Amino acid sequence: MTASLTLVILMAVLFGAGISVMLERSLTRVLIGFLLVGNAVNILIYLMSGAPGLAPILGEGVDEGEISDPLPQAFVLTAIVINLGITAFMLALIYRSWWLAKLGAKGDLVDDEAELAEDAEETADLIRSSAADDEAIQSLIEASDEEFDPLDEELEREASTRDTDDEGARR
């Protein structure tokens, strides 16, 4: 198969336009240029794949010379996936640079200050609830009418010794 002149011209135009747009300073234009170059590479791989043929499945009565090569198709699919991943990364960079430019001199400190204040409030709530829990447990213990049994204390001591020995054995 001879390469279609239309596809060769389209590929050259996409490469030229993509590279010239990538040389601009704006990240959005760099992204657009990257997309154009990525599509030009896909057309280049398609053009270099050779003559079209039968499906790449061997069967009875199929000549191996008439089967098309599946490798260029895999290359194009891989190039599309890579192009999509890099596009997503570039979009994240563009958004981040826009966000930082919008904040001005404060930069990243805006998010950090809000998170620090929120964390301080949560910590204070936990300390308050912990103290209230301790007081409630102490009042329940004092209100209890159970009597002290030395046998219970001995059993608890044996259980804690056994737990300590188990932890030492696991390490």
C-alpha positions in Angstrom: 0.0 0.0 0.0 1.3 3.4 -0.8 0.7 6.1 1.8 -2.2 8.3 1.1 -1.0 11.8 0.2 -3.8 13.3 2.1 -2.8 11.5 5.3 0.8 12.5 4.8 -0.1 16.1 4.4 -2.5 16.0 7.4 0.3 14.4 9.5 2.8 17.1 8.5 0.3 19.9 9.2 -0.5 18.4 12.7 3.2 18.1 13.5 3.9 21.6 12.4 0.9 23.2 14.1 1.5 21.2 17.3 5.2 22.1 17.6 4.6 25.7 16.9 1.7 25.9 19.4 3.9 24.1 22.0 6.5 26.8 21.8 4.0 29.3 23.2 4.3 30.2 26.9 0.8 29.4 28.0 0.2 25.9 29.5 -3.1 25.6 27.7 -1.4 26.1 24.4 1.3 23.6 25.3 -1.5 21.1 26.1 -3.2 21.8 22.7 0.1 21.4 20.9 0.8 18.1 22.7 -2.6 16.8 21.6 -1.9 17.8 18.0 1.5 16.1 18.1 0.0 13.0 19.7 -2.6 12.7 16.9 0.1 13.2 14.3 2.1 10.4 15.8 -1.0 8.1 15.6 -1.4 8.9 11.9 2.3 8.3 11.4 2.0 4.8 13.0 -1.0 4.1 10.9 0.8 5.2 7.7 3.9 3.1 8.5 1.8 -0.1 9.3 1.8 -1.3 5.8 -0.8 -2.7 3.5 -4.2 -3.6 4.9 -5.0 -7.3 4.9 -7.1 -9.9 6.4 -7.8 -10.2 10.1 -4.8 -11.5 12.0 -6.4 -14.9 12.7 -4.9 -18.0 11.2 -7.4 -20.5 9.8 -7.7 -23.1 7.2 -7.0 -21.8 3.7 -5.6 -18.4 4.9 -2.3 -17.4 3.4 0.1 -15.9 6.0 1.1 -13.2 3.6 -2.4 -11.8 3.3 -2.8 -11.2 7.1 -2.3 -7.7 8.4 0.2 -7.0 11.2 -1.6 -6.4 14.5 1.4 -4.7 16.2 0.7 -1.2 14.7 -2.8 -1.3 16.0 -1.5 -2.1 19.5 1.0 0.8 19.2 -1.8 3.2 18.3 -3.9 2.1 21.2 -1.0 2.4 23.5 -0.2 5.9 22.2 -3.8 6.9 22.7 -3.7 5.8 26.4 -0.4 7.5 27.0 -1.7 10.7 25.4 -4.8 10.6 27.6 -2.7 10.1 30.8 -0.4 13.0 29.9 -3.4 15.1 29.0 -5.0 14.5 32.4 -1.6 15.4 34.1 -1.3 18.6 32.1 -4.9 19.6 33.0 -4.0 19.1 36.7 -0.9 21.3 36.2 -2.9 24.0 34.4 -5.6 24.0 37.1 -3.0 24.2 39.9 -1.1 27.0 38.3 -4.4 28.9 37.8 -5.4 28.3 41.4 -2.0 29.6 42.7 -2.1 32.6 40.4 -5.6 33.4 41.7 -4.5 33.3 45.3 -1.6 35.7 44.8 0.9 36.2 47.6 -1.0 33.8 50.0 -0.1 30.8 47.8 -0.7 27.4 49.5 -1.3 28.9 53.0 -5.0 29.3 52.5 -5.8 25.6 52.6 -3.3 24.9 55.3 -4.7 27.6 57.7 -8.3 26.2 57.3 -7.1 22.7 57.9 -5.1 23.6 61.0 -8.0 25.4 62.6 -10.3 22.5 61.8 -7.8 20.0 63.3 -7.4 22.1 66.4 -11.2 22.1 66.9 -11.4 18.3 66.5 -8.6 17.8 69.0 -10.2 20.1 71.6 -13.5 18.1 71.1 -11.7 14.8 71.6 -10.0 16.1 74.8 -13.3 17.3 76.2 -15.1 14.1 75.4 -12.3 12.0 76.8 -12.4 13.9 80.1 -16.2 13.5 80.3 -15.8 9.8 79.6 -13.3 9.5 82.4 -15.6 11.3 84.9 -18.6 9.2 83.9 -16.6 5.9 84.4 -15.3 7.1 87.8 -18.8 8.0 89.0 -20.0 4.6 87.9 -17.2 2.9 89.8 -17.9 4.9 92.9 -21.7 4.2 92.6 -21.1 0.5 92.3 -22.1 -1.7 95.2 -19.7 -4.5 94.3 -17.2 -5.6 96.9 -13.5 -6.0 96.4 -12.5 -9.6 95.9 -8.8 -10.5 96.2 -9.3 -13.5 94.0 -10.5 -11.3 91.1 -7.4 -9.2 91.4 -5.1 -12.3 91.3 -6.9 -13.5 88.1 -6.5 -10.1 86.5 -2.8 -10.1 87.3 -2.3 -13.6 85.7 -4.2 -12.5 82.6 -2.1 -9.4 82.2 1.1 -11.4 82.7 -0.1 -13.9 80.0 -0.9 -11.1 77.6 2.5 -9.5 78.1 4.2 -12.8 77.5 2.2 -13.3 74.3 3.2 -9.9 73.0 6.9 -10.6 73.7 6.6 -14.0 71.9 5.1 -12.4 68.8 7.9 -9.8 68.5 
